[in-house]
């Protein structure tokens, strides 16, 4: 069996041999060198997943260097040490390993998947990736061209257009107010030194979160962590301060030639650590969360046929929180869709929800939760996210209890205080009939 086929077979086995979600035992491991990680041991197959998160993400871009962190992250798989890009790719493949890299507004993430028999070699290669990136000029030019092509495509995408305008309105000059991928101008101007500067800004011990799931013991993980991460510098670049959310309410139309307009809408949100977060989470499920039984889907889609889908969602980022939603509708129907959404915002604020709506939402949310734990890699990602959100290890066991503890009185009181129909901002990319910019 070839290494890739072996790896694929191991992945299949991973899905067939997962620990039951409710029985997941999370252990906090501290390496001899003081690096902390969360571990779920699962020795049913010789496979492990490792998740590394570094807080800060694209918000760490230096002034005038927007897109540097994103571009740097994309270059991590383009060679390290004495391995140029193609040799590096062959080395990863020969180990039947898989590394992936991503950057968002709040974090840079590195995900590793590897077989137990190749663990030492895979981690040596990952360590080389972290500490000896090449950032060759030819690789930089190639990946930069890919990023620029994506930005040009985004400029023709109404969803992306609406998102950029909404972010600018909501967050102004804060890094949250612009695309972490950068602009055509800023990305084109980035130098190789800018990439090294971004690398030094991100990778440090003071913003590191680690989780591991699979065929590895606590003792083995501790040794791995020190060898892999022990040489990280103690501190990285300063993370920006909180963003001031400046949403005032109204409509902003961005002219874009399309038969179907796209709208993002939102208001000020709620932080993840706020005591009312679970109440907000349940309330959102009733108003516009991810099912066909929500009020927005019922009123906008089912009763009036104005859209195929309309959703709302909490966005509690590290440095600011917003409560958002999205909808797409024909140009001739968007004005009515906006009116109905704002009316539903108002109706829930004024009249609250029913006992049946509350129970249905709780049943949906608690029933869907176990489905998230659908593989070692997914579990590792969830555990890293929990750490970044400052959640306790016991959260996996208590989360559904917190959902079920939300009362009807709490939801209705929260909705009345939180929902702001007049402060709801709509950003619409398209040519919606009967709607004009009001702010």
Secondary structure, 3 states (H helix, E strand, C coil): CCHHHHHHHHHHHHHHCCCCHHHCCCEEEECCCCCEEEEEECCCCCEEEEEEEEECHHHHCCCCCCCHHHHHHHHCCCEECCEEHHHHHHHHHHCCCEEEEEECCCEEEEEEEEEHHHHHHHHHHHHHHHHCECCCHHHHHHHHHHHHHHHHHHCCCHHHHHHHHHHHHHHCCCHHHCCCCCCHHHHHHCCHHHHHHHHHHHCEHHHEEEEEEECCCHHHHHHHHHHHHCCCECCCCCCCCCCCCCCCCEEEEEECCCCEEEEEEEEECCCCCCCCHHHHHHHHHHHCCCCCCCHHHHHHHHCCCCCCCEEEEEEECCCCEEEEEEEEEECCCHHHHHHHHHHHHHHHHHHCCCHHHHHHHHHHHHHHHHHHCCCHHHHHHHHHHHHHCCCCCCHHHHHHHHHHCCCHHHHHHHHHHHCCHHHCEEEEEECCCCCCCCC
